[in-house]
């Protein structure tokens, strides 16, 4: 069996194609394997932010189904960075450049895009559906059914940060700050608070802080539900791009590419609107850093270690880092 270690904007994952196994892992086996593989102390190659599990689709229009298992064993509705890497895997496997991938809540369109640089493959993915109503996230006790571009003293007593809340479909709390580095402590405190038992987000929430760098340009940092701080969050950057348009329409017009920097690199996003419905596209790298060959039984037994794997490193990470340095 071959696993892949991959990343989108250095949001890293292991890809596990269950359709190649003689027998798919049970839920308990999948969760146990994910927790061990992704842990920094027990996982191979320094762990990861999650496992991207490929399964046979239940939707007749989709080429395959993607599930996102977080480091704590919980399942995310979607992952934009992860979907790009799964899109590349499926494009190579089936020799297709445009297709649909089934996710927990929707079949999403993906497409192969021109390389960002030599040896830096890129894919574009649809981020959908988009909801603002509180019961979709859910949230409560914030004095409104929708929160768009307003201060929330519950989260920022100074009322200097303006927040928006939306689901894409993962739930996101977005705040625009003047200095992303100076706000790191507040972001961590808020991320931890809202992902423990709290009266506002009963299912937790991804917390994003964004600094506006100029017209059509952002820096976003995310505290991800079920993970913690990540190098990048695809749905977070996409949701923040929509919040950017809603809060600063003069700096973020519709149908134009937005450059979104993050601790792991950079992506492009685009916000559009058709018949009153917002649409989001996320374009960025889909990098394979390592190929991991392991006996199938080791997966069932949760015994994937560097001692019983054959690990082959690719040249793509060096190419990606060179691209980021030049960006």
Secondary structure, 3 states (H helix, E strand, C coil): CEEEEEEECCEEEEEEEHHHCCCCCCHHHHHHHHHHHHCCCCCHHHCCCEEEEEECCCCCCCCEEEEEEECCCCEECCCHHHHHHHHHHHHHHHCCCEEEEECCCCEEEEEEEEEEECCEEEEEEEECCCECCHHHHCCCCCCCCCCCCEECCCCCCCCCCEEEEEECCCEEEEEECCCCCCCHHHHHHHHHHHCCCCCCCCCCCEEEEEEEEECCEEEEEEEECCCEEECCCHHHHHHHHHHHHHHCCCCCCCCCEEEEEECCEEEEEEEEEECCEEEEEEEEECEEEEEEEECHHHHHCCCCCCCCEEEEECCHHHHHHHHHHHC
